[in-house]
């Protein structure tokens, strides 16, 4: 049960931020017996954070570890098993998740309702009497002891009074604009500002499937002009429709964000056809510039997790997983510290492990952002080599392995693999034309 007034003022760990990173960290620490205070400015259920919320099989597995009920957080949410990827008018490819071994019995994913997921995580905190959950509260600042160690937060409570709470450790799990990261002066240790994108999305009703028989599919349309569009069938019969593009091109378009969003959707026939007869059912949400960075993971008495620590483009749908994984790694280090390991030994272990876990995908995602949004391929290349590679079933298998973190992202398209996929795809086209000359190519884009 969320509290408006905690019954204690001193804890082992204070976590600021109650979304997937913070709440999952509190659950893991609570299970280990630590005294935890978790604070969030929202009152759950609440409007979710800005998110393109794909929940892929590897993220579902981490939610299993927290003993969350999939029937609860995915209530009324369609089960998805593939992406349809369109490259302009050049070709389309189906990227299936039902190929290869399942992750804990799952080969499906969701475009999850973040309100449902976040609320489910927050309610689960009530399992542990040693975890106090404080909602509707705003952290005003961080306090320090005589040795320069963070040991206190000042909080404005829901009744507008202020109170201080102390702990042996303060964790910032409070998102990309983290109050804790600013308060402790956490430096940015790696950043890419040359590949920033802008993303806006809204929920729509009455959006038909991509095509008959594609009710289990998300749909991505890369228009090969610096923009990409995503249709995400989500809970309660709605579809999230996102428009993403190079920040320099997106923000140069005249007009308010809603008008620009509508213009972008209407200008692409493969996108506009999905919205004929549909209705926008929510306000527009988005991010003007998505950052790609890592901050210092810890310091004296403080640590960062989730978007407070690491941010990258949403193109590969890794945000929720990264938050849950980072929380798991931080929990392991904080539990070791609580039971006797020195602070620096425990937290330097977290810093190494979370960097090793997240940095390869960070690099791979930005390479894909550059390839698909910042470098427009010539039509001839798109209709030949790219088509041969991305429509090859082996590419689909490799893609699923990489985005579910079962394979090193660097293994997706090294030169030798790309050459082999291109040759195989070309041979497949030749064989099809010889054996079935009148048959439509299933990798042709739909006619609009």
Helices and strands as residue ranges (DSSP letters): E 10-16, H 20-31, E 36-39, E 54-55, H 57-65, H 70-73, E 82-87, E 91-96, E 110-111, H 114-124, G 125-127, E 131-134, E 138-144, E 150-156, E 162-172, H 179-184, E 188-191, E 197-205, E 217-222, E 227-233, G 235-237, E 238-246, H 247-250, H 257-266, H 269-272, G 273-275, E 279-280, E 285-287, E 293-295, E 298-299, E 302-304, G 306-308, E 310-311, G 314-316, H 319-338, H 343-369, I 370-374, H 379-381, I 382-386, H 387-390, H 393-403, G 409-411, H 415-435
